[in-house]
Amino acid sequence: MQKNTSTTLINLAALAARRAGVITLEQAGAALWQRQLSGTPSRILFAPETLLTSDPGAAENIYAGVFALAGDTVDVAGDSPFSIVPPTARWARALHSFEWLIHLEAHAGELSAVNARALIEEWIAAKSASSSAAQAPDVVARRVTAWLVESPLLLDGAKAPFKLAYMRSLGRQLRRLERVCGRLPHGVARGEVACALCLAGTVIADQSRLQRWALAVLRETLDAQVLPDGGHATRNPAALSALLTAVLPLREALQRRQQAVPQGLVAAIDRMLPMLRFLRHTDGTLSAFHGAGFEPASRITSILAWDDVSGRPSDNARYSGFQRLGAGDSAVLFDTGKTPAPGFAAAAHASALAFELSHGGFRLVGGCGALGNARPGWESAARASAAHSTLTLADRSSAKILALWPLSAILGPVLYRGPREVMVEREGRFARATHDGYRDEFGVVHERTLSLSEDGLWLDGTDKLIGEGKLAAAAFALRFHLGPDVKVRRDKARRNAMLRLPDGSLWLFAVDDGPPLELEESIVLAAPRALKRTVQIVIPANTLTDDVVRWHIARHAEPLSDGDDPGDGAAQTVERP
């Protein structure tokens, strides 16, 4: 164990040294920048498309000085939104991104244009425009994109002083993005910055040099981040939606200019779209693995609407480390991957062999999600194994979060010392996987088997601990975090728990072989910044006496039709397949 730990830390130290060296060289390169940077744009040829949709209600709020962003609502009471103290950093980032400009299109007209121009002028003059929230590279990229998308609203009929101020500010922001793009670490932000620069080079006149350079950066970025099966190197499903939101409008802009879309960009899009569909639950939302926050189903639908092929990957996404079991109106997503590489693991979760189950429009079993989106101090708790529907041994996670200074200062709170070997066996709606994340410390590996019935109404599960270490009689727990809309009641024998969904359907969680279950409180991210209390089913056990636990989840009553009494369906049970 000590040897493996030392080797891991040595590898992380080497990575930190390489990253520090790269940053130093790129900063020096920026100081000696040889390529001529973009000047003040002369003319915008056309407004690019966007995947964002306008909301008339949000537009009326903006007219009234009410900004509902990132889960917080602020009434600026006649002041500029850029002069007030923001309630949260997330709200400030959303404000400075200007993506909310799209809502003013809902009532497009002179009033909307005047309001939009006034807000742009306020931002240009505001001190907060130079704040860290406003100048974060991904925020600048989104702001540049939003200004380009809304250029007809902003510029048509505008007076010369506003046009000049708008173009000068746009040029300054593009120069900032050019300077930082090369030294950004690989991640979604680098992809968004490269896309914004490509888009600007495509829709702004006389920016072909910028376009060529940015396309080369984007191609290299996508090659490093998009896996062969279409997943993202962070293993975060939301990273796919963020990248697709940036690259799809770029593809359309290139086609509109009658320019060839680089094959690397086409190939990345063709891989990412099916994988996004793979990671989508039957309720329309994305799985909550590896830092994915809450995203409305409507946003995922709008992205997938751009998929002309509607292709699907294999149900075994071996590069991304996920399995999908689907039947009827049910879907099971199973995390069977290793810890991402350190460069992509700053937000990864210790979710080895966790699963999520959805049926129809509801999430039955899932994880806590990115709790740090609502409570920044809860990021570490959300990344622990106990926040996922999987096994925890001796209250330990299957991977650790780097906290050793100065490595953490350079690399961030990366996840490390996770499973080095994950074995997967897959056939039809059956999947079995093992991981060795607990082997070094406890001398056991965790094996989980999941099998979904043909109609999707019965899920069998078996959890097993294998290895001589189980003789140490260590305590472990199996956790099943229920969806926020699921109500639960346990029987007196503590062998079964009845789950009631909002549609009135009843599902049974049963322990077929193993110790009694318990019900404990849990919490889930149910909106951009809203946490909702829920319940988790916990099976506390011991490695010596309970090394194998068998359980199942099955529907025992169909949804209620209008006029049904809630008790009418309780006797309608399904047989084990």
ZADO-288386 format. One record per atom (N, C-alpha, C): residue in one letter; x, z, y. Coordinates in steps of 0.001 Angstrom, whole numbers, plus 500000, padded with zeros to 6 digits. Each point is the difference from the previous one (the first is absolute). Last residue first. Layout:
AXZY...
//
This chain:
P461247486845487944P500207498655499462P500931500020498783R496486503898501627R501436499687500048R500227498621499369E495257500864502212E500751500397498816E501469499649500183V496213501388503846V500636498867499347V500799500528498829T495303502016502555T501439500088499750T500513498722499371Q495662502376502616Q500413498647499644Q501501499987499820A497336503804501454A500061499863498549A500465498622499557A499348501316504677A501039500827499399A500138499790498502G496976498029503596G500985499217499274G500962500825499177D496353501807502795D499465499084499011D501065499341499143G500330503215503856G500208500463498637G499600498999498944P499520499261504809P501406500148499630P500218500436498569D495764497066501368D500368501402500178D501440500172499544D497789495304501944D500399500789498831D500272501439500402G498849496376503067G498892500789499466G500356500813498790D502945495796501055D499129500623500991D498868500744499314S504279499607497040S499233499008500742S499090500737500965L504891501655497843L498565500184500180L499390498811500708P504461499746496747P499562500311501369P498488500112500077E501921501114495225E500081498875500917E499604500425501407A502320503123496134A498688499649500547A500188498901501026H503668501662497558H498955500564499154H498616499780500560R505579498128500071R498727500085500710R498920500471499041A505317501369499624A498988499027499588A498731500161500826I505522501641498853I499035499929501106I499006498910499639H503820503374497090H499347498726500316H499073500167501197W504616502292496885W498850500149500909W499310498640500149R504341503142497370R499157498798499982R498745500261500827V505378501997499193V498667500242500577V499245498675500017V504782502550497842V499138498820500008V498632500413500539D503401503233499681D500826498853500349D499228498688499975D499189505197499734D499064498946500440D500744498721500360T502145504145498500T498732500030499264T499080498828500324L504428500485501999L500169500392498607L498705499860499211T500338499176504780T500674498956499231T500117500339498512N495934501481503268N501321500512499658N500686499004499072A495663500024504051A500415499992498598A501430500502499871P495235498834503400P501263500742499898P500387500155498535I496860496549502882I500128500507498631I501343500708499915V496363498376504144V501342500390499572V499936500519498568I497107497029504093I499919500576498656I501425500267499541Q498151499742505226Q500842499447498945Q499733500739498697V497304498894505051V500291500877498867V500971499279499074T498966499739505656T499453499540498743T500442500968498911R499928499079505862R500158500865498834R499368499360498772K502135497316504222K498729500458499448K500281500855498778L502470497778504859L500132500541498655L498647500517499534A501806496244503910A499036500999499550A500274500403498554R501900496447503033R500594501316500247R499102501126499504P499042495346498868P501352499901500559P500663501340500285A496506500427496261A499884499167501187A501378499979500648A499351502546496105A498774499219499875A499747499093501188L503793503140497017L499923499263501261L498834499035499895V500198504698497254V500299498568499933V499902499409501394I500307504953496705I499729499387501301I500435498547499917S498538504663496673S500946498945500316S499602499422501351E498958504564496327E499803499231501221E501069498922500128E498447501662495120E500719500512501164E499725499122501206L498394501240494490L499703499248501218L500724500672501157E501012499726494333E499657500789501176E499627499042501132L500310499898494103L500279499474501325L499600500999501084P501784500778494608P498862499859500913P500437499497501375P503086498570495814P499491501254500564P498841499761500950G500778496441496025G500877500640500965G499360501252500570D497858495420498071D500983500771499234D500983500596500997D496126497814501584D499747499806498576D500941500829499132V497850500216505135V501255500266499299V499707499915498506A497242497551504269A500021500904498852A501416500142499455F496481498053504258F501407500184499663F500054501036498892L495867496589501805L500475501211499342L501510499936499828W495839497834503441W501156499734499152W500483501332499437L495354497630502623L500711501169499475L501134499545499088S496809497886504443S500533499854498640S500817501235499630G497930499177504378G499248500747498998G500515499862498586D501850498284504268D498881499176499542D499170500681498924P503995502039501893P498927499906500996P498814499142499568L502816502465496174L500345499082501071L498844499897500987R501777503894496286R498861499274500557R500471499148501176L502046502700495286L500289499390501300L498780499217500463M501413504247496332M499076498916500319M500262499531501425A503114502445496005A499628500065501414A499116498794500291N502066503146495404N499421498816500638N499777500258501488R501821503281497100R500474498821499272R499552498714500683R499080504927500871R501135499396500704R500627498859499202A495945502918499285A501110499991499042A501276499406500591K495904500114502492K500481501361499766K501191500039499052D499244495599503044D499176500754499057D500659501353499713R500321497116504725R500671500281498735R499069500758499070R499507496336504365R499550501279499467R500602500167498612V500341496663504941V500399500361498650V499438501369499630K499820495261503611K499653501410499808K500233500370498543V501973495933503502V499606500421498658V499701501498500007D501801497155503609D498538499946499916D499471500460498648P504751499674501183P499366500907500969P498479500021499925G503173499086495608G499712499334501260G499206500906500932L503272502237496339L498755499240500060L499821499377501373H504389501495496914H499414500179501325H498771499104500124F502907502270495950F499138498845500218F499274500234501328R504494502074496780R499127500043501179R499248498683500133L503012503388496335L499470498652500228L498990500093501128A504392503318498637A498597499798500379A499714498522500115F503749504071497737F499763498720500663F498512499877500303A504226503804498265A498633499707500421A499944498610500626A503535501608496066A499819499897501452A498550499657500321A502772501002495678A498689500531500385A499818500026501522A503668498336496973A500241501033501006A498711500605500533L500371496262496902L500065501302499334L500244501140500990K500021495305501151K498651500586499995K499996501370499301G503872497050500332G499782500924501107G498640500651499990E501592496479497003E500264501368499567E499726501011501097G497244495328499855G501381500447500153G500163501462499618I495597497203502079I500847499701498852I501414500487500284L494406500306501641L501370500344500360L500874499902498759K494968497719501670K500851500601498975K501377500290500601D494416498335500943D501268500372500619D500814500785498991T495488496371500223T500798500946499230T501305500251500745G494578497676500717G501353500295500428G500673501006499092D495430496247500784D500688500980499170D501413500211500517L495137498035502103L501458499994500093L500547501129499151W495168496939500916W500644501076499243W501510499832500102L496818496891501870L499283501258500203L500621501175499249G500963494979500129G500567500742501118G499386501362500227D499343496506496452D499048499989501103D500484500790501215E502671499690496040E499677498617500367E499029499927501168S503191504342499607S499056499308499129S499654498619500554L504734502685500710L498704499781500652L499097499185499090S504678503353499801S499266498927499326S498599499910500590L505379502454500533L498678499753500575L499363498822499287T504411503837499583T499294498845499450T498626499920500638R505209502489500842R498567499925500296R499442498704499436E504656503586499822E499350498775499533E498517500068500324H505017502527501461H498540499986500071H499500498633499548V504658503050498756V499470498825500695V498480500077499930V504254503941499772V498813499343499446V499709498731500796G503419503582500929G500221499477498662G498788499361499353F500972502101504579F499186500706499001F500150499455498576E502453498381503990E499775501410500301E499314500745498869D501024495266499691D501234500712500358D499772501495500149R496211497069499138R500921500170498868R501225500836500372Y495969498373502593Y500192501428499707Y501058500245498929G498732495560501494G500271500746501217G500229501488499785D499096495813497087D500982501045499712D500339500838501231H495514496897497835H501028500083501031H500876501218499730T496057496289497521T500755501255499993T500999499975501154A495023497351498178A501254500030500751A500642501370499859R495678496320498298R500731501227499702R501332499937500745A494748497399499791A501348500106500562A500590501346499615F495469496243499196F500756501152499513F501384499990500642R496478496550500093R499611501103500891R500656501319499573G502411495659498400G498611499988500449G499721501105501000E504430500854498314E499220499037499230E498547500093500449R505471502168500930R498728499530500553R499340498997499053E504224503949501081E499412499197498924E498598499604500438V504902502086502359V498586499628500080V499629499144498804M504016503690502274M499667499059498928M498497499745500016V504087501850503437V498557500025499772V499690498913498980E504500502805502340E499520499110498945E498492500213499836R502346502324503288R500972498911499871R499553498995498956P497306503784503386P500199499396498680P501019498870500036G500754503069504047G498764499760499270G500289499394498644R502914501356503979R500006500723498720R498646499909499304Y499479499002505056Y501108499702499101Y499876500882498755L497638498295505171L499723500568498684L501139499600499068V500432500585505506V499770499081498884V499698500787498721P500272500787505293P499585500847498870P499678499173498759G503702498189503578G498622500467500085G499645500829498780L504362497924501239L499116499280499085L498532500356500175I503418502055502758I500301498556499977I498978499234499189A499767504734500340A499957499509501377A500231498497500052S500331502389495892S498606499814500397S499890499464501425L504289501063498289L499436498835499315L498572499741500448P503218503635501326P499470498998500933P499366498793499326W498449504124498320W500605499422501204W501489499768499744L495590500366496600L501390500387500225L500563499285501224A495635499565497692A500000500869501176A501406500405500394L496736496435496617L501325500298500537L499885500836501275I496546499946495788I500130499436501336I501338500432500583K498357499259494563K500286500913501103K500101499233501312A497258499495494864A501092499502500835A500156500963501173S496739500849496749S500817499132499149S501134499343500777S497850504945501199S499668498584500081S500946499189499125R498355505315499272R501025499122500563R499464498572500048D497972504159498046D499747499808501435D501087499164500676A499814500568495250A500556501176500684A499891499857501511L498657495659498210L500629500938499077L500675501109500801T495787496058500461T501081500715500679T500524501070499051L496884495055499712L500492501271499449L501086500574500892T495915496830501913T501025499866498977T500408501388499521S497404497823504152S499331500250498716S500978499708498866H501448501783505048H499579498799499279H499371500384498666A502203502994503125A498997499331500832A499466498738499344A503546502709498123A498742500748499940A498908499376500849S504558498358499948S499222499581498819S498649500691499943A502258499265504826A500290500735498773A499123499509498853R499783498624504712R500918499212499177R500311500675498671A497275502014503433A499309498801499521A500869499176499074A501804503828502152A498997500397499008A499300498784499416S503050499333503546S500695500358498757S499014500385498903E498286499039504332E500560498814499365E500655500328498661W497633502796503520W499595499937498596W500610498813499252G500340501134504805G500723500987499213G499695499949498515P497728497176503273P501407499629499789P500775500992499144R494833498695500022R500723501240500260R501475499740499734A497098496334499728A499101500910500713A500693501301500385N502308496613497635N499326499234501047N499091500892500830G502291501584496087G500751500091501239G499402499178501119L498381499936495468L499471501108500799L500728500140501335A499223496150496352A501031500279501007A499517501084500954G497966499935494958G500278498991501015G501069500454500973C497840502025495836C499715500540501334C500239498979501099G498570498186495186G501015500929500465G499648500477501387G496654498328495820G501028499386500842G501094500994500299V494803498826497362V501249500748499905V501034499277500846L495548498494500371L499782501185499176L501236500890499973R497852496264503574R501251500438499384R499718501269499210F496459495779501433F500453501381500118F501335500220499294G496708496099500121G500433500292501361G500610501361500189G500102497856495226G499074499550501033G500559500283501377H502828502523497106H498884499317499356H499000499610501087S505569501909499063S498851499707500862S498936499285499191L504993503061499553L498850499382499343L498894499790501015E505778501047499386E498813500052500850E498903499224499300F505093502638498616F499028498906499926F498877500251500990A505632501403498634A498712500335500611A499053498820499839L504799500349498604L498880499952499048L498694500540500590A503884500975503158A500244499397498696A498814500222499054S501011500920504993S498708499775499332S500159499367498628A502469501815504518A500363500354498626A498763499910499119H500957497058504673H499418501210499433H500476500209498562A501946497357504896A499512499895498624A499538501361499483A502042498487504359A498633500531499953A499430499986498593A504475498551500956A499846501032501025A498602500601500012A502401496409497188A499355501193499450A499757501096501026F502448495533499969F498559499789500093F499216501256499617G504833499681499863G499678499338501253G498521499794500224P501724501845495848P500056500917501149P499641499367501333A497768498021495573A501389500118500447A500053500839501273P495807501054496978P500574498843500691P501465500233500356T497754502294495706T500147500283501420T500604498780500688K497437498746495625K501062500928500351K499947500300501492G495527498574497023G501248499518500572G501005501102500238T495091499562498541T500964500001498901T501360499507500492D494682501527501555D501349499917500551D501010500143498873F494717498188500249F500881500902499268F501423499791500524L494328498956500857L501343499643500448L500952501096499549V494742498058498710V500990501072499888V501334499444500468A494343498695500387A501408499624500103A500849501252499922S494458497903499155S501015501052500065S501397499414500113D495490497907499203D500153500386501406D501055501081500191G500432496920495771G498726500272500658G500207500258501480A504450500424498071A498892499580499150A498700500361500699G505951500381500348G498729499669500633G498971499546498986L505225502258501092L499029499881498916L498651499756500660R505497499654501519R498591499993500379R499160499804498748Q505338501769501640Q499119499394499005Q498575500061500538F505365500191502267F498597500399499923F499322499271498846G504638499478502169G499834501256499272G498577500503499984S502441495880501801S499478501002500930S499804501346499329Y501449496418497361Y500995500146501065Y499565501066501004R497094498819496391R501165500753499534R501066500159501080A494725499177499342A500897499686501116A501307500751499771N495585498503497045N501236500763499852N500962499554501107D495861497904499518D499621501408500137D501188500930499800S500618494966501987S499766500670498729S499599501445500261P498835496996504047P501196500200499182P499613500562498639R496940496717503184R500185501383499566R501299500093499200G497495496501504061G500693500236498741G500133501477499694S497879496973503646S499348501132499331S500628500270498640V500762496508503683V500124499818498550V499235501056499228D500343499935504811D499297498789499578D499984499848498487D500389504165503586D500565499577498714D499211498809499481W499011502659503943W500981498954500267W500644499469498720A496923503674500084A499252498792500360A500939498827500295L501573504460499166L499795499201498795L499181498741500267I500721503092503539I501278499427499570I499791499074498814S496298502394501605S500381498970500967S501337499362499631T498415503640497407T499165498817499799T500415498876500938I502012504181500526I500519499338498802I499208498728499720R498497502664503519R501290499411500337R500584499264498805S495970502416499484S499793498774500780S501329499336500350A499780504272497834A499823498876499075A499854498684500758P502779504029502230P498615499618499707P499944498802499058E503938503637499953E499733498719500644E498577499584499646F503649504570499743F498645499472499890F499895498677500750G504824501156498187G498977500743500712G498640499381499800A504751500082496983A498936499161500552A498960500888500680G504071501438497527G499898500048501450G498948499115500608H500916500316495122H501252499833500743H499826499830501503F495509499383497207F501333500303499514F501062499827501089A494875499471499657A500666500909500945A501423500344499578S496476495444499401S500463501217499341S500866500790500974L496356496820502197L501240499932499240L500287501317499293T494921498010501136T501171500566500660T501217499915499086G495460498641498745G500514499119501042G501236500503500705D497481501751496090D499317500356501247D500526499191501183T501866499614495593T498666499394500013T499187500400501227H505381499831500387H499028500648499130H498634499322500124R505196497970500719R498745500353500656R499031500594498982L504447498004499233L500068501403500411L498729500463500706F500512495443498497F500312500836498837F499882501478500367R499730496788503413R498747500076499242R500169500891498770L503797499125502491L499111500824500811L498655500161499290M503076497079498116M500378501389499750M499155500949500834P499473495280500547P499461500480498714P500338501464499729L501844498199504003L498526500024500020L499410500420498655M504821499384500582M499438501226500564M498483500050499926R502572496126498581R500184501138499096R499284501239500522D499985496012502546D499311499705498736D500182501120498984I502305500237504130I498554500162500209I499250499805498695A504614499168499926A499741501428500191A498514500262500183A501465495512499710A500109500679498707A499695501486500129V500132497378503937V498858499617499164V500024500769498686L503670500510502827L498835500656500568L498758499698499168G504005497823498838G500108501429499721G498817500780500531Q500432495367500929Q499559500248498638Q500075501477499649P499147498253505062P501111500200499055P499492500393498615V497223496936503337V500056501426499709V501117500213498976A499517495906503723A500062500391498595A500071501522499878Q497496497607504121Q501357500274499560Q499966500485498558Q496403498946503401Q500380498932499071Q501478500110499616R497236503068502632R501041499244500691R500476498815499172R496851502881498087R499366499446501193R500994499197500832Q501533502349496219Q499200498842499596Q499331499355501206L502384503960500700L500918498924499636L499241498745499608A497472503862500830A500574499478501250A500970498857499710E498078502369496372E499017499149500653E500559499381501275R502693503098497681R499822498784499194R499028499042500674L500501504212501942L501183499172500222L499893498696499211P496685503328499389P499835499256501263P501212499124500322L500400502674496088L498947498989499867L499729499263501313V503139503736499629V500512498683499595V498915498939499902A499134504718501305A500966499371500902A500335498566499605T497092502719497397T499371499916501317T500925499304500988L501657501000495722L499099498848499979L499292499827501336L502775503785499410L500777498768500042L499107498767500034A497902504204499569A500663499896501298A500801498710500109S497924501058495886S498996499630500994S500632499850501378L502785501473496497L499571498618499793L498993499570501059A501425504469499852A501068499148500533A499640498533499836A497285503445498141A499709499695501400A501090499151500634P500445501664495476P499041498899500130P499718499609501442N504583502083497977N498873500452500821N499016498842500154R504496500040497951R498914500285499061R498768500566500725T504327498154501742T499670501414500191T498985500488498983A501302495397500176A501087500812499462A499767501491500204H495872496563499398H501001500292501015H501036500952499434G496979496119497211G499983501341500550G501082500185501044G499331495989497287G499252500078501250G499914501386500594D502507498335496021D498567500026499697D499138500150501253P504851499862500324P499534498787499308P498512499990499670L501487502908504247L500452499935498616L499447498762499306V501211501216505283V498886499576499152V500515499750498589Q503072501366503500Q498902500957499922Q498906499623499012A504074497400501128A500445501342499643A498841500939499702D499256495512501465D500719499938498721D500389501396499529L498082499519504273L499000499878498936L500663499939498631T502838500065503766T499248501255499908T498990499955498862E502463496105501121E500871500990499352E499271501320499794R497711496685502369R500205499552498619R500857501000499240L499376500691504607L498792500295499233L500164499599498539V503455498926503048V499938501446499789V498796500359499134A500369495536501266A501080500326499062A500014501499499697L497010498436503239L499564499583498661L501073500311498959A500999500749504545A499084501013499484A499495499631498611W502786496903502312W500740501223499684W499082501039499352R498036496001501517R500882499737498863R500746501271499586Q497222500187503868Q499224499831498769Q500909499827498790L501900500170504326L499511501310499575L499266499889498678R501269496010501942R501187500728499546R499617501387499507S496683497234501963S500339499580498644S501224500740499465Q497045500108504226Q500608501151499329Q500384499663498562D497386497495503680D501455499996500169D500678501226499393A494846500715500639A500730498748500205A501503500259500119I496568503064497115I500510499909501367I500849498741500121V498066501312495826V498887499736500924V500439499928501456T503145500781496309T499130498890499605T498973499660501063G503105503681500337G500751498754500030G499171498790499657A498063504296499683A500268499675501396A500763498681500109L499258501650495709L498735499582500597L500211499598501458C503640501830497673C499666498660499489C498742499463500672L501179504421500960L500935499075500626L499742498564499540A497483503406497987A499620499885501413A500918499022500723C501014501037495498C498795499178500110C499586499804501454A503593502910499055A500388498614499746A498796499068500126V499159504595500340V500785499535501153V500390498537499814E497807502148496438E499085499795501124E500735499473501219G502541501166496169G499189498817499759G499060499699501153R502531503950500148R500889498829500152R499219498707499781A497736504039499225A500245499802501427A500893498790500237V499092501483495530V498900499247500601V500272499716501471G504372500683497233G498717500684499940G498958499164500706H505708500648499858H498975499234499298H498742500850499843P503089501034504198P500096500087498537P498884499196499359L502061498647504809L498946500803499399L500225500095498498R502637497379503191R500502501282499521R498910500934499479G499226495448501747G501057499919499001G500453501337499463C496669499649503536C499526499478498711C501088500050498930V500243501225504841V499884501040498976V499725499439498614R500522497174503965R501169500871499919R499910500988498834E496357497056500997E501155499251499508E501207500906499800L496109501794501979L499831499775498566L501184499234499415R499885500667504650R500213501269499301R499892499801498487R498992496358502730R501442500255499994R500311501318499288L495491498870500650L500608499137498994L501506500229499933Q497615502229503344Q499692500552498688Q500591499153498877R500402498498504464R500802501210499796R499760500590498616G497354496300501286G501391499623499768G500889501206499756L495524500734501219L500062499428498652L501436499613499665S499146501429504362S499951501121499061S500092499504498562R499752496745503333R501260500730500098R500038501170499017M496007497508500370M501053499222499344M501335500737500053Y496317501976502257Y499732499931498554Y501151499296499287A500020500056504695A500304501331499464A499828500029498489L498787496038502223L501437500197500073L500393501350499414K495414498969500349K500642499147498994K501508500220499991F497479502196503331F499809500598498675F500696499169498936P500091498335504434P500802501228499846P499833500652498634A497344496038501065A501422499772499743A500804501291499872K494782500074498709K500758499601501173K501493499967499674A495884499037496381A500780501065500633A500778499455501191G497147497503496782G499389500455501241G500763501093500709D501278499505495162D499052499024500530D499317500568501240L503079502731497435L500591499036500924L499020499000500591L498915503648496742L500827500571501055L500387498982501075L497473498787496089L499224500989500735L500783500495501213P502231497089497023P498928499304500740P499173500969500841S503480501879497237S500464499277501187S498903499194500698E500217503057495880E499015500107501078E500425499251501264V502811500033496152V498667499720499458V498955499971501114L504392501316501107L499924498568499717L498616499617499487W500884504540500745W499990499291501283W499902498490499788A500459502730496174A498681500177500622A499917499263501329T504181500064497768T499019499202499268T498622500091500638V503372502714501752V500290498599500292V498978499097499317R499751504536498954R499564499756501377R500243498539500391R501518501543495805R498545499889500006R499476499707501400A504625500739499523A499608498786499275A498482499808500015V501785503959501808V500275498862500885V499563498701499324V499757503827497386V498971500044501039V500190498840500977D503232500648496658D498762499474499412D498861500019501003P504258501775501399P500018498563499717P498711499446499408A500114504090503465A500292499892498572A499901498528499591Q498983501803504441Q501144499141499738Q500425499979498538A496324502670501780A499763498641500472A501119499054499612A500352504636498947A498849499438499290A499786498542500388S503323502498502239S500416499666498634S498855499390499206S499887499305505300S500057501137499081S500416499539498608S499103497418504190S501371500129499502S500156501177499038A495870499004502129A500369498730499379A501420500026499462S497892503540502580S499886500117498548S500346498697499281K499775500374504772K501232500576499468K499964500055498478A497146496263502809A499983501385499520A501370500442499495A498498495509501617A500436500926501047A500172501432499507I498444496518497095I501274499529500536I500557500985501022W495653500801498239W501062500273499030W501359499596500552E496174499037502549E500247501440499962E501140500329499047E498523495565500170E500727500359501215E500308501485500039I497321498424496484I501353499473499858I500847500403501207L495458501043500158L500689500869499052L501438499527499771A497199497357502682A500273501271500675A500763500944499090R498463495922498232R501134499799500914R500371501306500699A496186500013497231A501213499835499204A501224499844500901N495742500171502032N500351501300499415N501310499912499227V498205496018501721V500461500851501094V500447501358499467A498054497037496915A501302499513500442A500573500883501107S495628500872498431S500998500329498982S501389499595500455L496431498756502738L500169501450500014L501056500432499000E498743495431500149E500829500387501124E500240501503500047G498972498273495195G499464499560501282G500901500495501108A498752501183494509A500916499163500755A499317499451501245H499136503663496478H499208499650501180H500861499128500912A501835501180495938A498602500136499587A499056499672501150E504813500247500362E499449498678499679E498529500079499616L502699503848500774L499450499441501237L499471498589499795H502296502409496527H498609500413500158H499368499421501266I504664499422498865I499110499098499260I498541500352500217L503672502658501636L499547498933500901L499009499068499313W502452503644497856W498604500225500381W499506498961500993E504563500349498526E499168499292499019E498515500157500310F504102501820502327F499024499093500625F499174499215498974S503707503597499853S500028498759499208S499080498931500576H500360504537501691H501034499094500512H500121498721499174L496873503389498658L499693499585501378L500992498952500475A500738502006495799A498861499072499957A499645499494501395R503332503295499668R500465498741499413R498883498966499961A498883504334501396A500839499326500998A500509498661499477W497610502767497055W499100499457501020W500803499234501043R502427502295496769R499331498840499406R499047499349500995A502186504029501135A500935498873500038A499348498742499430T496758503613502211T500924499932498865T500937498822500187P497062501239503528P499709501112499084P500946500059498805P501425498061504976P499299499575498778P499754501181499076V500293499867505425V500784500514498876V499269499640498703I499453496864504413I499602501293499460I500957500426498891S500082495749502413S500518501088500825S499661501375499451F498580495631498289F501456500057499865F500623501117500832P495292498796499987P500337500571498684P501504500162499812S497592500321504841S500569498987499121S500298500635498641D496008502110502823D501446499821500110D500452498821499138G495409501583500085G500359499273501211G501483499810500203A498304502375496118A499299500523501189A500473499338501291V501152499588495045V501013500120501054V499399500387501340D498785500878494687D499333499510501203D500975500204501159V500717499584494395V500400500572501282V499210499318501112T500418500758494204T499248499389501094T500327500731501293D502317499115494701D499745500882501138D499277499222501094G501517497960495823G499261501190499604G499742500990501107A502277495718500641A500737500782498992A499317501318499666L497804498074504148L501146499385499341L500610500967499005A496100499125504034A499959500570498654A501058499293499167F498739500653505441F500882499310499072F500011500750498676V497098499386504962V500096500789498771V500805499196498981G498382498654504528G501201500828500032G500164500892498796A496586496505500983A499670501335500515A501210500928500058Y500354495600498245Y499485499830501360Y499743501364500649I501172500005495499I501158499707500846I499572499797501450N496626500579496781N500742501245500210N501199499778500929E497521496266498601E499239500792500975E500700501325500293A501855497277496639A500155499376501316A499264500801501071A499495501246495507A501311500402500513A500245499408501376G496101498711497778G499927501410500367G501307500496500578P499736495580498226P499310500145501292P499920501449500454D503808497745496921D498890500932499823D499316500185501354S503692496289497178S499512500695501195S498777500848499675T504374498620496733T498644499611500385T499532500838501178L504976498113497479L499217501091500566L498638499487500433L503574497254498344L499136500533498948L499163501157500493T502001495532502799T500232501400499657T499047500412498891E502453495233502671E498890500682499341E500371501471499782P502262497289504149P499975500049498529P498751500705499483A500569497044504621A499889501379499519A499973500003498476F502579496252503184F498694500345499438F500036501440499526L503479498150502787L499350498769499564L498600500246499457I502985502532503848I499498500273498655I499163498809499562R504248500478503741R498637499573499685R499661500358498559S504094501398502293S499426499126501017S498536499683499734P503427504449498827P499234498866499466P499384499183501131T504587502778500434T498584500170500322T499222498800499477G504323500624497318G499757500285501408G498530500254500234S503286500651495442S498845499367500622S499915500391501471L504868500093497872L498717500635499754L498892499254500720Q504861498224497991Q499239500193501225Q498630500571499673R504401500914497019R498884499054500103R499198500304501251Q503667502778498868Q500463498669500355Q498853499002500153W501089505638500383W499022498996499550W500403498604500474L502015504719499928L500721498737500175L499137498814499600A498278504372499694A500693500079501288A500743498697500301A497848500496495853A498993499875501051A500651500033501379G502692500743496214G499597498601500106G498974499777501088A501300504368498995A501091499298500671A499666498527500176Q497002502522497567Q499958500425501399Q501117499330500801E499909499296495413E498915499260500639E499832500415501453L503222502233497326L500368498597500191L498916499225500739T499098504486498840T501075499934500995T500383498553500290I496880500815496575I499406500281501309I501053499882501093V501439499612495558V499216498828500402V499409500204501389G502282503632498045G500912498923500375G499271498764500479A497492503606498322A500597500374501287A500958498910500476R498131499454495732R498994499805501044R500562500356501369R502737500745496226R499807498561500237R499001499768501126A500656504420498638A501192499497500680A499868498511500299A496598502045497487A499963500465501387A501196499485500777L499863499137495390L498993499208500697L499938500396501471A502783502542497232A500560498657500174A499025499097500756A498526504271498819A501020500096501047A500627498638500272L496957500363496436L499309500090501279L500992500081501152N501742500055495655N499429498686500289N499268500002501346I501648504091498440I501119499122500350I499484498611500360L496908503090498352L500390500330501370L501174499145500464T498560499532495520T498962499545500921T500393500259501446T502801501645496601T500075498543500078T498986499453500992S499891504605499049S501184499660500784S500122498494500180T496566501610497197T499739500346501396T501167499594500885N500477499494495353N499066499011500537N499701500263501466K502685503139497733K500688498728500122K499097498944500611Q498192504211498934Q500871500092501165Q500723498686500235M497318500332496125M499175500000501196M500864500000501252
//
